[in-house]
C-alpha cells in the first residue's frame, strides 16, 4: 500500500499536469534576469492581476452584450442578461 506522502505527491503531480502551458515568450516578458523572492512575487502578482482583469472584461462584455471599451450599439440596453426568475441583488435590500 502506498504511503500518504506518495499519494499526496501523486495528486499534486496530476493537478500540475492539468495546468495550461505558458509560452516561453510570455515568461520572457516577466523575467529579465536573476530574480529575488520579492521579484518572483511581484511578477506573479502582475500576471494574476492581468489575468483577472482580462476575465472581468470578458464577463462585463457578456453582461452588457458588447465588448468593454466599444461603442454601445443602438439596440443594446445596459441591462444584464439574466435568466427569467433571477432576482437582482438590489431587490433584496
MODELLER restraints for C-alpha pairs under 7 A, 6 or more apart:
rsr = mdl.restraints
at = mdl.atoms
rsr.add(forms.Gaussian(group=physical.xy_distance, feature=features.Distance(at['CA:30:A'], at['CA:43:A']), mean=6.08, stdev=0.5))
rsr.add(forms.Gaussian(group=physical.xy_distance, feature=features.Distance(at['CA:57:A'], at['CA:68:A']), mean=6.17, stdev=0.5))
rsr.add(forms.Gaussian(group=physical.xy_distance, feature=features.Distance(at['CA:60:A'], at['CA:68:A']), mean=6.69, stdev=0.5))
rsr.add(forms.Gaussian(group=physical.xy_distance, feature=features.Distance(at['CA:61:A'], at['CA:67:A']), mean=4.31, stdev=0.5))
rsr.add(forms.Gaussian(group=physical.xy_distance, feature=features.Distance(at['CA:61:A'], at['CA:68:A']), mean=5.39, stdev=0.5))
rsr.add(forms.Gaussian(group=physical.xy_distance, feature=features.Distance(at['CA:63:A'], at['CA:80:A']), mean=4.80, stdev=0.5))
rsr.add(forms.Gaussian(group=physical.xy_distance, feature=features.Distance(at['CA:63:A'], at['CA:81:A']), mean=5.46, stdev=0.5))
rsr.add(forms.Gaussian(group=physical.xy_distance, feature=features.Distance(at['CA:64:A'], at['CA:78:A']), mean=5.61, stdev=0.5))
rsr.add(forms.Gaussian(group=physical.xy_distance, feature=features.Distance(at['CA:64:A'], at['CA:79:A']), mean=6.48, stdev=0.5))
rsr.add(forms.Gaussian(group=physical.xy_distance, feature=features.Distance(at['CA:64:A'], at['CA:80:A']), mean=5.88, stdev=0.5))
rsr.add(forms.Gaussian(group=physical.xy_distance, feature=features.Distance(at['CA:65:A'], at['CA:76:A']), mean=6.80, stdev=0.5))
rsr.add(forms.Gaussian(group=physical.xy_distance, feature=features.Distance(at['CA:66:A'], at['CA:72:A']), mean=6.93, stdev=0.5))
